[in-house]
Amino acid sequence: MTDDAQRWKEKYLKSIEDQEKLERRWNARLDLLRRGLVRSTLAAEGADKAVDACMKEMREVVRTDNMDAALATLIPRLEKAVLDSEQRRGHASPRSPPH
């Protein structure tokens, strides 16, 4: 093998190794995010039925490998449920004015 071919081979193998390292790091981060989301959704349960339903669905979605489309539709619903819940709580128990 020529020196040039050897250099390209080494460059290619290093590139594959670098890509595999990045993939392992990404998978580790994704695992941490999934675990954090699952635990956060469990902690947030109990205040509102609509929010609870979204949180339950979130736990199911993040445990799958193909969550992009499901999250894209779930997150806006979750945001709306949380905002609605906050508005209901705000109307149910008015805050005292600042002194």
C-alpha positions as a Markdown table, in Angstrom:
| # | Residue | x | y | z |
|---|---|---|---|---|
| 1 | Met | 0.0 | 0.0 | 0.0 |
| 2 | Thr | 1.3 | 3.4 | -0.9 |
| 3 | Asp | 1.9 | 6.1 | 1.7 |
| 4 | Asp | -0.9 | 8.1 | 0.4 |
| 5 | Ala | -3.3 | 5.2 | 0.5 |
| 6 | Gln | -2.2 | 4.4 | 4.1 |
| 7 | Arg | -2.8 | 8.0 | 5.2 |
| 8 | Trp | -6.3 | 7.9 | 3.7 |
| 9 | Lys | -7.0 | 4.6 | 5.4 |
| 10 | Glu | -5.8 | 5.9 | 8.8 |
| 11 | Lys | -7.8 | 9.1 | 8.3 |
| 12 | Tyr | -10.9 | 7.0 | 7.4 |
| 13 | Leu | -10.5 | 4.7 | 10.4 |
| 14 | Lys | -9.9 | 7.7 | 12.8 |
| 15 | Ser | -13.1 | 9.3 | 11.4 |
| 16 | Ile | -15.1 | 6.1 | 12.1 |
| 17 | Glu | -13.6 | 6.0 | 15.6 |
| 18 | Asp | -14.5 | 9.6 | 16.2 |
| 19 | Gln | -18.0 | 9.1 | 14.9 |
| 20 | Glu | -18.5 | 6.1 | 17.3 |
| 21 | Lys | -17.3 | 8.2 | 20.2 |
| 22 | Leu | -19.8 | 10.9 | 19.4 |
| 23 | Glu | -22.5 | 8.4 | 19.0 |
| 24 | Arg | -21.7 | 6.9 | 22.5 |
| 25 | Arg | -21.7 | 10.3 | 24.0 |
| 26 | Trp | -25.0 | 11.2 | 22.3 |
| 27 | Asn | -26.6 | 7.9 | 23.5 |
| 28 | Ala | -25.4 | 8.6 | 27.1 |
| 29 | Arg | -26.9 | 12.1 | 27.0 |
| 30 | Leu | -30.1 | 10.8 | 25.5 |
| 31 | Asp | -30.3 | 8.2 | 28.3 |
| 32 | Leu | -29.8 | 10.9 | 31.0 |
| 33 | Leu | -32.4 | 13.1 | 29.4 |
| 34 | Arg | -34.9 | 10.3 | 29.2 |
| 35 | Arg | -34.3 | 9.3 | 32.8 |
| 36 | Gly | -34.7 | 12.9 | 33.9 |
| 37 | Leu | -37.9 | 13.4 | 32.0 |
| 38 | Val | -39.4 | 10.3 | 33.3 |
| 39 | Arg | -38.6 | 11.2 | 36.9 |
| 40 | Ser | -39.8 | 14.8 | 36.3 |
| 41 | Thr | -43.1 | 13.7 | 34.9 |
| 42 | Leu | -43.6 | 11.5 | 37.9 |
| 43 | Ala | -42.8 | 14.4 | 40.3 |
| 44 | Ala | -45.2 | 16.7 | 38.5 |
| 45 | Glu | -48.2 | 14.4 | 38.6 |
| 46 | Gly | -51.3 | 15.0 | 40.7 |
| 47 | Ala | -52.0 | 18.7 | 40.2 |
| 48 | Asp | -54.1 | 18.5 | 37.0 |
| 49 | Lys | -55.7 | 15.6 | 35.1 |
| 50 | Ala | -54.9 | 17.0 | 31.6 |
| 51 | Val | -51.3 | 17.6 | 32.6 |
| 52 | Asp | -51.1 | 14.1 | 34.2 |
| 53 | Ala | -52.3 | 12.6 | 30.9 |
| 54 | Cys | -49.6 | 14.4 | 29.0 |
| 55 | Met | -47.0 | 13.4 | 31.5 |
| 56 | Lys | -48.0 | 9.8 | 31.3 |
| 57 | Glu | -47.8 | 10.0 | 27.5 |
| 58 | Met | -44.4 | 11.7 | 27.8 |
| 59 | Arg | -43.0 | 8.8 | 29.8 |
| 60 | Glu | -44.3 | 6.3 | 27.2 |
| 61 | Val | -42.9 | 8.4 | 24.3 |
| 62 | Val | -39.4 | 8.9 | 25.7 |
| 63 | Arg | -38.9 | 5.2 | 26.3 |
| 64 | Thr | -39.2 | 4.6 | 22.5 |
| 65 | Asp | -36.4 | 4.9 | 20.0 |
| 66 | Asn | -38.5 | 6.9 | 17.5 |
| 67 | Met | -39.8 | 9.8 | 19.6 |
| 68 | Asp | -39.4 | 12.8 | 17.3 |
| 69 | Ala | -42.8 | 12.9 | 15.7 |
| 70 | Ala | -44.6 | 12.0 | 18.9 |
| 71 | Leu | -42.8 | 14.7 | 20.9 |
| 72 | Ala | -43.5 | 17.2 | 18.2 |
| 73 | Thr | -47.3 | 16.7 | 18.7 |
| 74 | Leu | -47.2 | 16.1 | 22.5 |
| 75 | Ile | -45.1 | 19.1 | 23.6 |
| 76 | Pro | -47.6 | 21.7 | 22.3 |
| 77 | Arg | -50.5 | 19.8 | 24.0 |
| 78 | Leu | -48.4 | 19.7 | 27.2 |
| 79 | Glu | -47.7 | 23.4 | 27.1 |
| 80 | Lys | -51.4 | 24.2 | 26.6 |
| 81 | Ala | -52.4 | 21.8 | 29.4 |
| 82 | Val | -49.8 | 23.4 | 31.8 |
| 83 | Leu | -50.9 | 27.0 | 30.9 |
| 84 | Asp | -54.6 | 26.1 | 31.3 |
| 85 | Ser | -53.8 | 24.5 | 34.6 |
| 86 | Glu | -51.9 | 27.5 | 35.8 |
| 87 | Gln | -54.8 | 29.8 | 34.7 |
| 88 | Arg | -57.3 | 27.7 | 36.6 |
| 89 | Arg | -55.2 | 27.7 | 39.7 |
| 90 | Gly | -54.7 | 31.5 | 39.3 |
| 91 | His | -58.5 | 32.0 | 39.2 |
| 92 | Ala | -59.2 | 29.5 | 42.0 |
| 93 | Ser | -56.8 | 31.1 | 44.5 |
| 94 | Pro | -56.0 | 34.8 | 43.8 |
| 95 | Arg | -52.6 | 35.9 | 44.8 |
| 96 | Ser | -52.4 | 38.5 | 47.5 |
| 97 | Pro | -51.1 | 41.9 | 46.2 |
| 98 | Pro | -47.5 | 42.8 | 47.0 |
| 99 | His | -47.0 | 45.1 | 50.0 |
